[in-house]
Structure formats: C-alpha cells, structure tokens
C-alpha cells in the first residue's frame, strides 16, 4: 500500500538528510566557514567518526540479528534511538566561539561520533528489515524505490538547511536554530515507522549460532557481496565527493554561491522524476545491467561539466542538472535493492538470516566512502591554501573544479567495472528461493491486513 511505503521511506529521509548534511554543509562549509576549524581538521572529524562506525555498524547489525525480543529483532531499536538521534544532531551545530582549534576538533568530533552511533541504532535495523518485508526480486526494487525517494528528499532537506539557517537569523545563531528544528524532524518519523512496519515470525524463530567474528569472516568471504560492495563503494565516493564539492564549485569557481541551492533543487527534482523510469526498466532487465547503464550515463555527463566556464549563462549551467540527475538516481537505488539477494544466498550457505550484519557493513561502507572522499578532498584543498573567506588561491579553485568533475567520473567508471558479470541474476535468485523453500527455511506467513507485506512480498 503506497501510504505505508511512503511512511517507511521517511526513515531513509532522516538518515540521508543527516549524512548529506554532513557531506554538503557541515564539513566543507559550517566547520570551516562558520566554526573556523582548519580544513584538515574538519575532514578528520569525519574519519574519527567512521573509525567508530567500522565496529558499530556491523555490530549493531549482528545485535539485531541475534535479538529475540517479543517485540521483534529490529523494530524496538526505532524507539530506542529516535530521541538521541535528534538530540545529537542538534548539538552538532553549536558555536564554540573563541575556543582553540583543539577544543573545536574535540567537541565536534565527539558530537559527530555520538550522532553517528544514534543514527546507527535506528538505520541498521531499518535497512535490515527491508529484505524481510519484501521477499521477491522485483518487490525489493519497488520498496527500495520508495526508500530511495525518501533518500532524495533527505538531500533536499540538506540543500535547504543553509537557507533555513539564514531565515532563522543567519550566522552561528541561525545554524544552531536550524539544527534544533531539523533534530525534531529527524526524531519524529521513527515512531510512525515503528507503527507500520512488521517482522516475519519464521525469520525470528531461528536461533543465531554464529559469533560476530565468524559472521564477519563469512561476510567478507562472500564473493557476490564483495562485488556488490565494490560497486557501491566507488559510486558512493563519487556521490559524496560531488555533494561536498558542488557548494564550493558554485561559490569559488563560478562565483554564484546563491545558485547552488537552485541547481540542487533542479537536480533532485530530476532524480525523483526518473525513479519510476528506472523501476520500470528494472522489471525488464537485470539490476546490474540497470546499474551499469546509469553509472556510465552519469560519468559522461559529469565529465562534460568540466567544460563549464564562469561566464556561461545561468541557463546553460542549469541544463546539466537533469542530465546528471537521471544517472545519479540509479547509483544509490540499485545496490540497496540487490543486497536482499545477497542475504538469501548467504542463508542458503549458513542457514541463518543475517540481514543485520550485511546491512550494517553496507551502511559502514556508505559512511566511510563519503568520509574518505571528503577528507581527502579537504586535505588537498588545505595543502593548496584553502581557508576561511571568500577569496581563494587559484590552485585551490582549480582543484575544486577537478574534484567536482573528473575524479568522481573516474570512480564511476570503476564502479561500472565491478558490475560486469554480477552473478546474482533474476534467474539465480529464483533458484535460491526455490532451494530455501525445499529446505523449509521460508515459511509462508500470512501477514496482517494492516501491514505493508501484502503489497511488497510479491
């Protein structure tokens, strides 16, 4: 049922808004231009947080895999993590005027880590629930399309955060007020998601015997998952690198800072409108094929952006938005819709349902990919003299231009290479489900009339 899918998608709205704000506004703009943190330290804030995520994301997944609470394995964590998620997000935007660089780095790193841990508490069980609510190959693509629409709206929220901060007074006080407002918006949807989501009793009935370390070793040795991780990792670095560099590209290369939000709105509108197109294509072709087509399209369009000059008319620059957005839409959509088949293949080998640890590791990849790309970019800019202020050295401006165009395009081509020959096709997934049914691992559970399952289990 579409309204229930829409409510479920609000979870990814909050998660992607949080992560996008870190990449688009928080690290490259707020920490350097408002808080006054040096670029190298601003980039390092994320890396410290992601080192914690390396343990916390897969561990949270394994914890939820092993939970046998009466209320479920995944859903109780929505209630546990909702309020801390909103609170620590709000605390990220406090201004420590007059503090030393060391004190600034310590505070913003601590809030970053606490916010990430709170997000992990809700996001990993949330993503692990999706393959359980949608069993079929195409059903997962459908529910992931709704989830991806929520993610795109989350990027919308990230884009309007700076204008909202300006409306609320601008400067440190405006960012503080916007942080508090968005913190409330990030916490509230999880209570509704808890109400409309559900879990399969047959999946919870099976005990989880494998230890965390043994499960992690099996996961890392899973060939299909390694291939899928390579696809997603390179594509995700491209997405977050472009997100971080575009605000600097418009501000320091084109000299039109106010055009950034308008360009992003045009771009994200195209992403939303293109999702039904990619969903229709995914029902006719393999997911890996669709991923490759979208990736190559986006890479070519991103390279073309290198030709843009500061004196070009605004309309010419904005014309790139729909072209790039059409390819961008598929790079995040397909990998998340493909992870369910990986979990099914793992179940055939291990006898356990381990959506949690797979999605936890995948969430860590999503975070560390963006953080690594942004940190490397900020380090390069710092070495080239990028600093707090409107006028930047020519070398730093040229680096921004290349980091926003050529580097992500090259990573997208590598991502397409990983997708070549991907083994979990539609036919192979049908075979896996048949073998699981023969073994009695997938019982036919009749969902309640109020659940999403009747519309997504197909």
C-alpha positions in Angstrom: 0.0 0.0 0.0 1.5 3.3 -1.2 0.9 5.3 2.0 2.6 2.7 4.2 5.5 2.5 1.8 5.7 6.3 2.0 5.8 6.2 5.8 8.6 3.6 5.6 10.5 5.8 3.3 10.7 8.6 5.8 13.3 6.5 7.6 15.7 7.0 4.8 14.7 10.6 4.6 16.1 11.2 8.1 19.2 9.1 7.5 20.1 10.5 4.1 19.4 14.1 5.3 21.8 13.6 8.2 24.6 12.1 6.1 24.1 14.5 3.2 24.2 17.5 5.6 27.5 16.2 6.9 28.9 16.0 3.4 27.3 19.0 1.8 27.1 21.6 4.6 28.7 20.5 7.9 32.2 19.6 6.9 33.0 21.8 3.9 31.1 24.9 5.0 29.9 25.0 8.6 33.1 23.7 10.2 35.4 25.8 8.1 33.5 29.0 7.3 31.3 29.3 10.5 33.1 27.4 13.3 36.5 28.4 12.0 38.1 24.9 12.0 41.0 24.3 9.7 40.1 22.3 6.6 42.4 19.4 7.5 40.8 19.1 11.0 37.3 19.5 9.5 38.0 16.5 7.2 39.5 14.5 10.1 36.3 14.9 12.2 34.5 12.5 9.9 37.4 10.0 9.8 37.4 9.6 13.6 33.6 9.0 13.4 33.9 6.5 10.7 36.6 4.5 12.6 34.0 4.1 15.3 31.4 3.1 12.6 33.8 0.3 11.4 32.8 -1.6 14.5 29.4 -0.1 15.5 27.6 -0.6 12.2 28.3 -4.3 11.7 28.0 -4.9 15.4 24.6 -3.2 15.5 23.5 -5.4 12.6 24.7 -8.6 14.4 23.0 -7.5 17.6 19.6 -7.1 15.8 20.2 -10.5 14.0 20.5 -12.1 17.4 17.7 -10.3 19.3 14.8 -12.5 20.3 12.6 -9.9 22.0 8.9 -10.4 21.9 8.5 -7.0 20.2 10.9 -8.2 17.4 14.5 -8.2 16.3 14.6 -4.8 14.5 11.6 -2.6 15.3 12.3 -1.9 19.1 15.5 -0.1 18.1 13.5 2.6 16.3 12.0 3.7 19.7 15.4 3.3 21.5 17.3 5.5 19.0 14.9 8.1 17.8 15.3 10.8 20.5 19.1 10.5 20.8 19.3 10.8 17.0 17.6 14.1 17.0 19.3 15.4 20.1 22.9 14.8 19.0 22.2 16.2 15.5 21.1 19.4 17.1 24.3 19.5 19.3 26.4 19.3 16.1 25.6 22.9 15.3 26.5 24.7 18.5 29.1 27.5 18.1 32.1 27.5 20.4 33.2 31.0 19.7 36.8 31.7 20.9 37.7 28.1 21.5 41.1 26.7 20.4 41.5 24.5 17.3 42.0 21.5 19.6 38.9 22.3 21.6 36.8 22.8 18.5 38.1 19.5 17.0 37.4 17.6 20.2 33.8 18.9 20.6 32.7 18.5 17.0 34.3 15.0 16.8 32.5 13.9 20.0 29.1 15.1 18.7 29.8 13.6 15.3 30.5 10.2 16.9 27.5 10.3 19.3 25.2 11.4 16.4 26.5 8.6 14.2 26.0 6.0 17.0 22.4 7.2 17.5 21.8 7.0 13.8 23.3 3.5 13.6 20.8 2.4 16.3 17.9 3.1 14.0 19.3 2.9 10.5 20.9 -0.5 10.5 17.8 -2.4 11.8 15.7 -0.3 9.5 17.6 -1.4 6.4 17.8 -5.0 7.6 14.0 -5.0 7.8 13.6 -4.3 4.1 14.6 -7.7 2.7 12.3 -9.3 5.3 9.3 -7.2 4.3 9.9 -7.7 0.6 11.0 -11.2 -0.5 10.7 -11.1 -4.3 13.4 -9.8 -6.7 11.1 -7.1 -8.1 9.3 -6.4 -4.9 12.6 -5.3 -3.3 13.3 -3.0 -6.2 9.8 -1.5 -5.7 10.2 -0.9 -1.9 13.7 0.4 -2.4 12.5 2.8 -5.0 10.2 4.3 -2.3 13.1 4.3 0.1 15.3 6.0 -2.4 12.6 8.6 -3.0 12.8 9.3 0.8 16.6 9.5 0.5 16.4 12.1 -2.3 14.0 14.2 -0.2 16.6 13.9 2.5 19.1 15.5 0.2 16.5 18.2 -0.5 16.5 18.8 3.3 20.3 19.1 3.3 20.2 21.6 0.4 17.7 23.9 2.1 19.4 23.7 5.5 21.6 26.8 4.8 18.7 28.9 3.6 16.7 27.9 6.6 19.6 28.9 8.9 19.7 32.3 7.2 15.9 32.7 7.7 16.4 32.0 11.3 18.9 34.8 11.8 22.0 33.6 9.9 25.4 33.1 11.3 26.1 30.8 14.3 22.7 31.5 15.9 20.9 30.6 12.7 22.7 27.3 12.3 22.0 26.5 15.9 18.3 27.1 15.5 18.2 25.2 12.2 20.0 22.3 13.9 17.4 22.2 16.7 14.5 22.3 14.2 15.9 19.6 12.0 16.7 17.5 15.0 13.0 17.3 15.8 12.2 16.4 12.2 14.7 13.6 12.3 13.4 12.0 15.5 9.6 12.0 14.9 9.3 9.7 11.8 10.7 6.7 13.7 7.7 6.4 15.9 5.5 6.2 12.8 7.8 3.7 11.1 7.7 1.5 14.2 3.9 1.5 13.9 3.6 0.5 10.3 6.5 -2.0 9.9 6.4 -5.6 10.8 8.7 -8.7 11.1 8.3 -12.3 9.9 7.9 -14.8 12.8 9.6 -17.6 10.9 12.8 -15.5 10.5 12.9 -14.7 14.2 12.2 -18.3 15.2 15.6 -19.5 14.0 18.4 -19.0 16.5 21.6 -17.2 15.5 24.5 -19.5 16.4 27.4 -17.9 14.6 29.6 -15.5 16.5 30.1 -11.9 15.4 33.7 -12.5 14.2 32.7 -15.7 12.4 29.8 -14.0 10.7 32.1 -11.1 9.7 34.6 -13.5 8.2 31.9 -15.3 6.2 30.5 -11.9 5.0 33.9 -10.7 3.8 34.5 -14.1 2.1 31.1 -13.8 0.2 32.0 -13.3 -3.4 28.8 -11.7 -4.5 28.8 -9.3 -1.6 32.4 -8.3 -2.3 31.5 -7.5 -5.9 28.4 -5.5 -4.7 30.5 -3.6 -2.2 32.9 -2.6 -4.9 30.1 -1.3 -7.0 28.6 0.7 -4.2 31.8 1.9 -2.6 33.1 3.6 -5.8 29.6 5.0 -6.7 29.1 6.3 -3.1 32.5 8.1 -3.0 31.5 9.8 -6.2 28.1 10.9 -4.8 29.5 12.3 -1.6 32.5 13.9 -3.2 30.4 15.8 -5.7 27.9 16.8 -2.9 30.8 18.3 -0.9 32.5 20.0 -3.8 29.5 21.5 -5.6 28.8 24.2 -2.9 32.5 25.2 -3.2 32.3 24.9 -7.1 29.4 27.4 -7.2 30.9 29.7 -4.6 34.6 29.8 -5.6 34.8 28.7 -9.3 31.5 30.0 -10.8 31.2 32.9 -8.3 27.5 32.3 -7.9 27.0 30.9 -4.4 23.3 31.6 -4.4 22.8 29.4 -7.5 23.9 26.3 -5.6 20.5 25.6 -3.9 18.6 26.3 -7.1 20.9 23.9 -9.1 20.4 21.2 -6.5 16.6 21.6 -6.5 16.6 21.2 -10.3 18.9 18.2 -10.0 17.0 16.4 -7.2 13.7 17.0 -8.9 15.0 15.1 -11.9 16.2 12.3 -9.6 12.7 11.9 -8.2 11.0 12.0 -11.5 13.4 9.5 -13.0 12.9 6.8 -10.3 9.7 5.4 -11.9 11.6 5.2 -15.2 14.4 3.2 -13.7 11.9 1.0 -11.7 10.1 0.1 -15.0 13.4 -0.7 -16.7 14.5 -2.9 -13.7 11.4 -5.0 -14.2 12.6 -5.9 -17.7 16.4 -6.1 -17.2 18.9 -7.3 -14.6 19.6 -5.0 -11.7 23.4 -5.0 -12.5 22.6 -4.0 -16.1 20.5 -1.1 -15.0 23.2 0.0 -12.6 25.8 -0.1 -15.3 23.7 2.0 -17.7 23.0 4.6 -15.1 26.6 4.8 -13.9 28.0 5.2 -17.4 25.4 7.9 -18.3 26.3 9.8 -15.1 30.1 9.5 -15.7 29.9 11.0 -19.2 27.6 13.9 -18.0 29.9 14.6 -15.1 32.9 14.9 -17.4 31.0 17.3 -19.6 30.7 19.6 -16.6 34.4 20.2 -16.9 33.7 22.4 -19.9 31.6 24.9 -17.9 33.1 28.4 -17.6 32.3 31.1 -15.0 31.0 33.4 -17.7 28.5 30.9 -19.1 24.8 32.0 -18.8 23.0 30.5 -15.8 20.6 28.6 -18.0 23.4 26.6 -19.7 24.8 25.6 -16.3 21.4 24.6 -15.0 20.9 22.4 -18.1 23.4 19.9 -16.7 21.1 19.3 -13.7 18.6 17.0 -15.4 21.2 15.1 -17.4 23.3 14.3 -14.4 20.3 13.6 -12.1 19.0 10.9 -14.4 22.1 8.8 -14.0 22.6 9.7 -10.3 19.2 8.2 -9.4 20.2 4.6 -10.2 23.6 4.5 -8.5 22.2 4.5 -5.0 18.9 2.7 -5.8 20.2 -0.5 -7.3 22.9 -1.6 -4.8 20.4 -1.4 -1.9 17.8 -3.4 -3.8 20.5 -6.0 -4.6 21.6 -6.7 -1.0 18.5 -8.8 -0.3 19.5 -11.4 -2.9 23.0 -11.5 -1.2 21.3 -12.2 2.1 19.3 -15.0 0.6 22.4 -16.6 -0.9 24.1 -16.3 2.4 21.1 -18.0 4.1 21.4 -20.9 1.7 25.1 -21.3 2.8 24.8 -20.5 6.5 21.3 -21.5 7.5 20.8 -18.1 9.3 19.0 -14.9 8.4 21.7 -12.3 8.7 20.2 -9.1 7.2 21.5 -7.1 10.1 25.3 -7.7 9.7 25.1 -7.3 5.9 23.2 -4.1 6.1 25.3 -2.9 9.0 28.5 -3.4 6.9 26.9 -1.8 3.9 25.9 1.2 6.0 29.5 1.4 7.2 30.7 1.4 3.5 28.2 4.1 2.7 29.6 6.3 5.6 33.3 5.6 5.2 33.2 6.1 1.4 31.8 9.6 1.7 34.0 10.5 4.7 37.2 9.3 3.0 36.4 11.1 -0.3 35.5 14.3 1.5 38.5 14.1 3.9 41.0 13.5 1.0 39.4 16.5 -0.9 39.6 18.8 2.1 43.2 17.7 2.8 44.2 18.6 -0.8 42.4 21.9 -0.6 44.1 22.7 2.7 47.5 22.0 1.2 46.7 24.3 -1.7 45.8 27.2 0.7 42.0 26.9 1.0 41.0 29.0 4.0 38.1 30.8 5.7 37.0 33.6 3.4 35.5 34.4 0.0 38.7 34.7 -2.0 40.7 31.5 -2.5 44.1 30.8 -4.2 43.8 29.9 -7.9 45.3 26.4 -7.3 42.6 25.6 -4.8 39.8 26.8 -7.1 41.2 24.7 -10.0 41.4 21.7 -7.6 37.7 22.2 -6.6 36.8 22.1 -10.3 38.6 18.8 -10.9 37.3 17.3 -7.7 33.7 18.1 -8.8 34.1 16.6 -12.3 36.9 14.3 -13.4 37.7 12.5 -10.1 34.1 11.3 -9.5 33.6 10.4 -13.1 36.7 8.1 -13.0 35.4 6.4 -9.8 32.0 5.8 -11.6 33.8 4.0 -14.4 35.5 1.7 -11.9 32.1 1.1 -10.3 30.6 0.1 -13.6 33.5 -2.4 -14.0 32.6 -4.1 -10.7 29.1 -4.6 -12.0 30.2 -6.5 -15.1 29.3 -10.2 -14.8 27.5 -9.8 -11.5 26.3 -13.4 -10.6 23.0 -12.9 -8.7 20.7 -12.5 -11.7 16.9 -12.8 -11.6 17.0 -16.5 -12.6 19.7 -17.3 -10.0 17.6 -15.7 -7.3 14.5 -17.7 -8.3 16.7 -20.8 -7.9 17.9 -19.8 -4.5 14.4 -19.1 -3.2 13.3 -22.5 -4.6 16.1 -24.3 -2.7 15.2 -22.4 0.5 11.6 -23.4 0.1 12.5 -27.0 -0.4 14.6 -26.9 2.8 11.6 -25.3 4.6 13.5 -22.1 5.5 10.9 -19.7 4.0 7.6 -20.5 5.6 4.5 -18.9 4.1 3.5 -16.4 6.8 0.1 -14.7 6.3 0.6 -11.1 7.2 -1.9 -9.0 8.9 -4.2 -6.9 6.8 -2.7 -3.7 8.2 0.9 -4.5 7.2 2.9 -3.5 4.2 3.7 -7.1 3.4 0.7 -8.0 1.2 1.9 -5.3 -1.3 5.6 -5.9 -1.0 6.2 -9.6 -0.5 5.5 -10.3 -4.2 
